[in-house]
Amino acid sequence: MEFGLLGAVRAVHDGRVLPVGGARARFVLATLLLNGDRPTRADVLVEALWDRPPPTARAQLHNVVSKLRAALRAAGADPVESHPGGYLLSLDGHRLDLADFRRAASRGARAAAAGRHDEAATELAAALALWRGPALADVPDEQAVEVRAALHEERLAVVEAKLRADLALGRPDAVLRDVTPELAEHPFREGLWETRVRALVAAGRRADALAACRRVRRTFADELGIEPGPGLRALEQDVLRGGEPARAARHDLPPRELPLPIGRLTGRDEPLRRIGRLLRDDGASPVVLLVGRGGVGKSALAVTAAHQAVPCFPDGQLHVDLGGSGPRPADPHLVVGRALRALGVDGGVVPQDPGRRLGLYRSLLAGRRVLLVLDDAHSERQVRPLLPGTAGCRVLVTSRGRLGALVGVERVEVPVLDAHAAVELFAHVLGRERFAAEPDAARAVVAACANLPLAVVVAAGRLAVQPHRRVAEFLDLLTRERGRLDELSVGDLDVRASITLSVDALDPPEQRLFRLLGRLEVPDWPGWVAGALLGDPAWRPGPLDRLVDLHLVEPLGADRVGQVRYRLHDLVTDVAREQEPVEPGERDAVAGVLGGWLALAAEADDRLPHGIARTADPVAAPPPAAAALAREAPADWFEAERRSLVAAVGQARRAGLADLAGALALRLSGFLWLRSYDDEWERELRLCVRDVRERGSRHLLARLLGALYDVCVQRDRFTELRDVAAEQVAAARDTDDHVLLLRALRQAGAAEARLGRFGDGERWLTDAVERARHPGVPRDLLRDCLMALGSLRHEAGVPEAAVPLLREALSLAAGVTARAELCRYRLALALTDLGDFAEAADLLHGVLTACEEMDDDLGTAYAEQALADVDLRDGRPRAAEGRLARARTVHERLGSTDGLAEVLRASADLAVLEGDWRVADTALRHALDLRRSTDNHLETARTLARLARVAGALGKDAAECPAVPDDFDPACLRVPDFYAAEQAR
């Protein structure tokens, strides 16, 4: 497909112009083409299309793009792609007239510079032939005026180069013919007038040349009130004297202004290669923009890349520090004047008029191969006047901002270094010997610098000038809670000052957002957080986008539910936390965000199938857009937010918001239990229990202790169960909440059962079941009490008494939830011991399917292991072997001690059935070690009972046979009958 911008915007396929849509569609297509192969942000398009964007602006833009894509797809092409935050048009396999124009113009400029004027004229004529009329001719002026003017400037530079080539070839008549219409359209273009005068002289029409000089003088005086520039005035004097016209006073040395490169760049090979390709590629954009946060090394990268590209730019290299991150960015008018002097124009003849100065600047660059390095740009307005009008030149810009209104540039993001490269940089600056003397401390210093090149160089520089100081001593200073930034300063290099320059460029709402983001103690966050901090529930992204543009905030891409996540770099966070709050309520704003996370967690938790008891805590209204995601995909939402939610619990605790922290921890519990995130679950629950015990409500304490009980069970911490359950019962009794008390009684009975104290557990749980049968008690609570009592009787060795209770519990379990599947699992275990293998297998297959649907890997492994027990009892050892192998893999990956011990016990059962008593002995001894590590006395006794049978089968004497505790009834040890049968053989 062929795309066109040099005239009406169009897409052509097989010679047919496609109907791309109305004015908005043409503008969108033109913008995507100008940014070809680079993403265009949707907000940039919206701001260009509407002075005051309506609420539906993004939806309307989406419709425009969808119709445009449909028109292109109808012709068999689909170059427009959705991209995070916007769209991208891929030119791979397609042609664009602007790219063809620039390539031909660049070839012509190189030929002219080498004195091959015939070739130059041919290439430049081919470039001009691609123009079909004004650029973007059918796009409204208010949207295209700046781009159109820039493209026309490029065309005029090529026109002037073509006229000069024709003049050098001795074709003055052709030059006079072609320059006349251009002067009619651009009567104040001094370069065109100079070309006309020179052509008249070359044609032998000196009188006409002099008349032309006088005419332009009158035109400028009458229309503009100024004299022509020094070039035209000097040319007039040459004509009067009858000599050959000379160019404006200049010297012949091309400028070589690049500063000295810093030496070896570390970790920048890939961006250097990319920048080099862009600077050499005639078809690429003539402007390459390096963007990144302060201190990331943009300037060093630009200078190094420029030095490597010097052979491609024989006509010179200009370097300008634009001072964009400082308080007084450079005036582009003054920068152009300095550039003219560097290009050889005498200071006395540099025009003062901005337009004439800019015209002379672009005229001098036309047809040349010059590289401009514009370091530390402040804005598009500062950069745009400095861009040459010819495709032969290249511009390398560095900026902290993304300069989104510079359309068509190639942007190269400069990230912080990876850990290896940062360590290499540190060692290079510090010295290899000192690095080798304390390598661990040196790596820790680099980590404290968060891999930011400026910070790494400063840290190494400070140590380099203090040879007496050990790296470990400096590390101690650097890792203190406050003061890290004080240590990251040496000479004129200062990390705090570098970051603060970006902060100072923010307006008050943006600075407020920056301060508040620094007060969040979470690793990353979605966009709604910025809106909540500013009290804007609808979340207009303007202030956040500004922080992103200045690289104070780093976008991390979309998470698994489609939210774009953001974070602050560690050192930027330090700067943010140094900013004092200047408005009342800023600390409350952070608490509001934590409350927002609680509200969203409640929305997601209410839809998770874990079956854990929930309490309807009063919460604020959740952020609307994020709430929809939490409702539609609750498990994915929790997974996306997990690290931030856990950190939010900790921040709420440290802020003295014990009730909020506890409520958030409880809302997290179901998800963390489902996904076996046991370390995070236990740590935060224990801390919340401690804080709520000291200054929170007894009701919340009882609920937290109930969740902690579940953690202890999940993590095989059986010695704690009685104490946790006892405190839970005591806290529940203080609340007059009979439902909460019932839950506590159930867990107290279950704790006794897990410790093998079946009599005490029976009393607790019988009382709980009787209370749960009273009217008004939730069905799920009766279900859980029945399941606990049924499980106790099964564990006590009376499965026939367990099955009726478990069947009743299952009848109360509605839908697919983790609790319902646990009930099925428990019933299946009891049925297996009763010999009802068919029903047990049916139940376990259902559990296996449900756990797979819920992404419950731990539940899946337990179901596999239980099915292996059924297979063993029912005479299918090979099937059992495969199931045990799969279950073992999962338990080892998740670190489940109980699960791995169960697999080893079942593997021993398999070995016994196959008559391999030594394998059984090895498996059971491994299981015994695991059981003893968890203080699970009941399961330890069961393992010992099996080992005693195995020892007897192996003929070991009494001293070698492990002793089985005598405080457990033999029925609860549940040794299968086949141990005795196989031993008898």
C-alpha positions, 0 to 999 in steps of 0.5 A, spaced: 500 500 500 502 507 498 500 512 503 501 520 501 502 526 505 505 531 500 498 533 497 491 530 499 492 525 505 491 518 501 492 511 501 492 507 495 492 500 493 492 497 486 492 504 483 485 506 487 485 511 492 481 508 498 476 512 502 479 513 509 474 517 512 472 525 513 477 530 516 478 527 523 480 520 520 485 524 515 488 527 520 489 521 525 491 517 518 496 523 517 499 523 524 500 516 524 504 516 518 508 522 520 509 517 526 510 511 522 513 505 526 512 509 532 506 509 537 502 515 537 498 517 544 491 517 544 491 524 548 495 527 543 490 526 538 484 528 542 487 534 544 489 536 537 482 534 534 478 538 540 479 544 543 475 542 549 475 535 549 468 532 550 467 526 555 466 521 549 472 524 546 476 517 547 470 513 544 469 518 538 477 517 537 476 509 537 470 509 532 475 514 528 480 509 528 476 503 527 473 505 521 480 507 518 482 500 520 476 497 516 477 501 510 484 499 510 483 492 511 478 492 506 484 493 501 487 487 504 492 491 509 492 492 517 498 496 518 494 500 524 495 497 531 493 498 538 498 500 542 498 501 550 495 508 551 494 509 543 496 507 536 501 505 531 501 505 524 507 500 521 510 502 514 513 495 514 511 493 507 508 499 505 511 506 502 510 513 504 511 519 499 514 523 505 519 517 506 521 517 499 522 524 498 527 525 504 531 519 501 531 522 495 533 529 498 538 526 502 542 523 496 541 529 492 544 533 498 550 528 498 551 528 491 552 536 491 556 536 497 561 531 493 561 536 487 556 531 483 551 536 481 548 532 475 546 527 480 544 532 485 539 535 480 536 528 478 535 526 485 532 533 487 528 533 481 525 526 483 524 528 490 520 534 488 516 530 483 513 527 489 509 533 491 502 533 489 500 540 492 500 543 499 502 537 504 496 535 508 492 539 503 485 536 506 486 537 513 484 543 516 489 548 518 488 548 525 490 541 526 495 541 520 498 548 520 505 547 524 506 540 520 504 543 514 509 549 515 515 544 517 514 540 511 514 546 506 520 548 509 523 542 507 520 542 500 523 549 499 530 547 502 530 542 496 528 547 491 533 551 493 538 546 493 536 543 486 536 551 483 543 551 486 545 544 482 542 547 476 546 553 476 552 549 477 551 545 471 550 552 467 543 552 466 541 559 468 535 559 464 532 553 467 533 556 474 530 563 472 524 559 469 523 555 476 525 560 481 519 565 478 513 561 481 517 560 488 518 567 489 511 569 487 509 564 493 515 566 497 516 573 496 521 574 502 525 568 501 532 571 501 535 565 498 530 565 492 532 572 491 540 570 491 539 565 487 535 569 482 540 574 482 546 569 481 542 566 475 541 573 471 548 574 472 550 567 469 545 569 463 549 575 462 543 580 464 547 584 469 542 590 469 536 585 470 540 582 476 541 589 479 534 591 478 532 585 481 537 587 487 533 594 487 526 591 487 527 586 493 530 592 497 524 596 495 519 590 497 522 589 503 522 596 505 515 597 503 512 591 506 516 589 512 520 596 514 527 593 514 533 592 509 534 585 506 539 581 509 547 582 509 547 576 504 543 580 499 546 587 500 553 584 499 551 580 493 548 587 490 555 590 491 558 585 487 553 586 481 555 593 482 562 592 481 562 587 476 565 582 479 563 574 480 557 574 486 560 571 492 557 568 498 556 571 505 562 572 509 564 565 512 570 561 514 571 555 511 572 550 517 566 546 518 564 546 526 567 541 530 563 542 537 562 535 540 565 535 547 569 530 549 566 523 550 566 520 557 570 514 555 567 507 555 559 507 556 557 501 560 551 497 558 549 502 552 551 497 546 543 496 544 541 504 544 548 506 541 547 501 535 539 504 534 541 511 534 547 510 529 542 506 525 537 512 525 542 517 524 545 513 518 538 511 515 536 517 510 529 514 510 528 515 518 526 521 521 531 527 521 530 528 529 532 523 534 530 524 541 533 521 547 528 521 553 529 519 560 529 521 567 535 526 570 541 522 571 540 516 567 546 518 562 542 521 556 547 526 555 553 522 555 549 517 550 548 522 545 555 525 545 558 518 544 553 516 539 554 523 535 562 522 535 561 515 532 557 518 527 562 524 525 564 520 518 557 521 516 556 528 517 563 531 513 560 538 514 560 539 521 557 537 528 554 543 532 553 542 540 548 546 544 546 546 551 539 548 551 539 548 559 532 545 559 532 543 566 534 549 569 531 555 571 532 559 564 532 555 558 536 557 552 532 562 547 532 559 541 533 566 537 540 566 541 541 559 539 540 560 532 545 566 532 550 562 535 549 557 530 550 561 524 557 564 527 559 557 528 557 555 521 562 561 518 557 567 518 561 573 521 557 576 527 556 583 524 552 580 519 547 575 523 540 578 522 537 581 528 530 579 525 527 572 528 524 570 521 530 572 517 535 569 522 532 563 522 531 563 514 539 564 513 540 558 518 536 554 514 539 556 508 546 555 510 544 548 512 540 546 506 544 541 502 549 540 507 550 534 512 551 537 519 549 533 525 546 538 531 546 535 538 541 539 542 542 537 549 537 538 555 531 540 551 525 544 555 519 544 550 517 543 543 517 550 542 524 551 544 526 545 539 522 546 533 525 553 531 532 549 531 530 544 526 533 544 519 529 544 513 533 539 509 533 532 510 541 531 509 542 534 516 540 530 523 538 532 529 540 529 536 535 531 542 536 529 549 530 531 554 527 529 560 520 530 557 517 526 551 516 532 547 509 529 545 508 535 540 514 534 536 511 529 531 514 524 527 521 524 531 524 517 533 524 517 540 529 512 544 527 511 551 534 511 556 532 506 562 536 506 568 542 500 567 541 493 569 544 490 575 550 488 571 552 494 567 551 498 573 556 494 577 561 494 571 560 502 571 561 502 579 568 498 578 570 502 572 570 509 576 572 506 583 578 502 581 578 494 580 582 493 586 578 497 591 572 493 588 575 486 588 577 488 596 570 489 598 565 486 592 559 484 596 559 491 599 560 495 592 554 491 589 550 493 595 552 500 594 550 500 587 543 497 589 542 502 594 543 507 588 538 503 584 542 503 578 541 510 576 548 512 572 549 519 575 548 516 582 553 510 581 558 515 578 557 519 584 558 514 589 564 511 586 567 518 585 566 520 592 569 513 594 575 514 589 577 521 592 577 518 599 582 512 599 582 511 606 574 510 607 572 503 606 566 501 601 562 498 607 562 504 611 560 508 605 554 503 604 552 504 612 551 511 610 547 510 604 542 505 607 540 509 613 533 511 613 534 518 611 540 521 608 542 517 602 541 523 598 546 527 602 551 522 600 550 522 593 554 528 591 561 530 589 563 536 586 558 539 581 555 532 581 549 532 585 543 526 585 538 530 589 539 537 585 538 533 578 532 530 580 529 537 583 530 540 577 525 536 574 520 537 580 521 545 580 518 544 573 511 542 575 505 546 577 502 546 584 497 540 582 503 536 579 507 538 585 502 536 590 501 529 586 508 528 586 509 529 594 503 524 595 505 519 591 512 519 595 508 518 601 505 511 598 509 505 601 507 500 595 512 497 590 507 500 584 500 502 583 494 503 578 492 510 575 486 511 579 491 512 585 493 518 582 486 521 581 484 518 589 490 522 591 488 529 588 481 528 590 478 526 583 475 520 583 473 520 575 481 521 574 483 525 569 490 523 567 493 530 566 498 531 572 500 524 572 502 524 565 506 530 566 510 526 571 511 521 566 513 526 561 518 528 566 520 521 568 519 522 575 514 517 574 515 510 570 510 507 567 510 499 567 505 497 562 498 494 563 497 488 568 493 482 567 487 486 568 489 491 563 490 497 568 497 501 566 501 501 573 506 506 575 512 506 580 517 512 583 524 510 582 527 509 589 531 515 589 526 519 586 521 517 592 527 519 596 526 526 593 518 526 594 519 524 601 523 530 603 517 535 600 514 538 606 506 537 605 503 544 604 496 543 604 492 541 609 489 534 608 495 531 604 496 525 609 488 524 609 489 523 602 494 517 603 489 514 608 483 515 602 487 511 597 488 505 602 481 505 603 480 505 596 484 499 596 480 496 601 473 497 597 476 494 591 479 488 595 472 487 598 468 487 591 473 482 588 473 478 595 466 477 595 466 474 588 472 469 589 470 462 590 474 460 597 468 459 601 471 463 607 467 467 612 466 474 610 463 480 614 460 486 610 465 491 613 463 499 612 467 501 606 468 507 602 465 507 595 470 504 590 473 507 584 468 506 579 473 504 573 477 499 577 471 496 581 468 494 574 475 490 573 475 487 580 468 485 579 469 482 572 476 478 574 477 478 581 482 473 581 486 476 576 485 483 579 488 480 586 494 477 582 495 484 579 494 488 586 497 483 590 504 486 592 501 493 593 495 490 597 500 487 602 504 493 602 498 497 603 496 493 609 503 494 612 503 502 611 496 502 614 499 498 620 505 503 621 500 509 620 496 507 626 490 505 622 490 498 625 482 497 623 483 499 616 490 494 616 486 488 619 480 489 615 484 489 608 488 483 611 482 479 612 479 481 605 486 478 602 486 472 606 481 468 601 485 470 595 492 468 599 489 462 601 487 460 594 493 461 591 498 459 597 501 465 598 503 463 605 509 467 607 505 474 605 499 471 609 502 469 615 507 475 616 501 481 615 496 477 619 501 476 625 503 483 625 495 485 624 493 481 630 499 484 634 497 491 633 489 490 633 490 486 640 493 493 642 489 498 640 483 495 635 476 492 636 475 485 639 471 483 634 476 485 628 481 481 633 477 475 633 476 475 625 484 476 625 485 470 629 480 466 625 484 467 619 491 466 623 488 459 625 487 458 617 494 460 616 497 455 622 493 449 619 496 451 612 503 451 614 503 445 619 504 450 625 500 445 629 503 447 636 500 454 636 493 452 634 490 451 641 493 458 643 490 461 637 483 458 638 483 459 645 484 467 644 479 467 638 474 464 643 475 469 648 475 475 644 469 473 640 465 472 647 467 479 648 463 481 642 456 478 644 456 476 636 454 469 637 456 468 629 463 470 631 463 465 637 460 459 633 466 460 628 471 460 634 468 454 637 468 450 631 476 452 630 477 450 637 474 443 636 478 442 630 484 444 633 483 439 638 482 434 633 488 436 629 492 434 635 489 428 636 485 430 642 478 427 639 474 427 646 475 434 647 474 436 640 468 432 640 465 436 646 467 443 642 464 441 636 458 438 638 456 444 642 458 448 636 453 444 631 447 444 636 448 452 636 449 452 629 442 449 628 439 455 631 434 459 627 438 465 624 445 462 623 448 462 616 448 456 612 455 456 611 457 456 618 452 450 620 456 447 614 463 448 616 461 446 623 458 439 621 464 438 616 469 439 622 465 434 626 465 429 621 472 430 619 474 429 627 470 422 627 473 420 620 480 422 623 478 418 630 478 412 626 470 412 625 468 413 618 461 410 618 460 416 624 463 421 619 459 420 613 452 422 615 455 429 617 459 430 611 453 428 607 449 433 610 455 439 610 455 437 603 448 438 602 449 445 605 455 447 600 452 451 594 456 452 588 463 451 586 467 454 592 474 452 596 469 450 602 465 446 598 470 442 595 474 441 601 467 438 604 467 433 598 474 432 599 473 430 606 467 426 604 471 422 599 477 420 604 471 417 609 468 413 603 475 411 601 476 408 608 469 405 608 471 401 601 466 405 597 471 407 592 467 408 586 463 414 589 470 417 592 473 417 585 467 421 583 467 426 588 475 427 587 474 427 580 469 433 581 474 436 586 480 436 581 476 439 576 474 445 580 481 446 583 483 447 576 478 452 574 480 456 581 487 455 579 488 452 586 494 448 585 495 446 592 488 443 592 489 440 585 495 436 588 491 434 594 486 431 590 491 427 585 494 424 592 487 422 594 485 419 588 492 415 588 489 412 595 483 410 591 487 407 586 491 403 591 486 401 595 482 399 588 488 395 585 490 400 580 498 401 582 500 404 576 495 409 575 497 411 583 504 412 581 503 417 576 498 421 580 503 421 586 509 424 581 504 429 579 502 431 586 509 431 589 512 436 583 506 441 586 508 440 593 515 441 592 514 447 588 509 450 593 513 448 599 507 444 602 510 440 608 504 436 609 502 435 602 509 432 601 509 428 607 502 425 605 505 423 598 511 420 601 506 416 605 502 414 599 508 412 596 510 407 601 503 404 601 504 403 593 511 400 595 508 395 600 503 393 595 509 391 590 512 388 596 518 393 596 519 394 603 526 397 603 523 403 598 517 403 603 522 404 609 526 410 606 519 413 604 516 413 611 523 415 614 523 421 610 515 423 611 517 422 619 522 427 618 517 432 615 512 430 620 516 431 626 519 438 623 511 441 624 510 438 631 504 434 628 504 429 633 498 425 630 501 424 623 507 423 626 504 417 630 501 414 624 507 414 620 511 411 626 505 405 626 506 404 618 514 404 620 513 399 625 510 394 620 515 395 615 521 394 620 517 387 622 517 385 615 524 387 614 526 382 620 529 388 624 529 387 631 526 391 637 531 396 638 531 398 630 523 398 630 521 405 632 516 406 638 509 408 637 506 413 642 501 409 646 497 415 647 493 414 641 487 409 640 489 404 634 483 406 630 485 413 629 492 411 626 489 408 620 494 403 618 491 399 612 489 392 612 494 390 606 500 392 611 498 386 615 496 382 609 503 383 605 507 382 611 504 375 612 506 373 605 
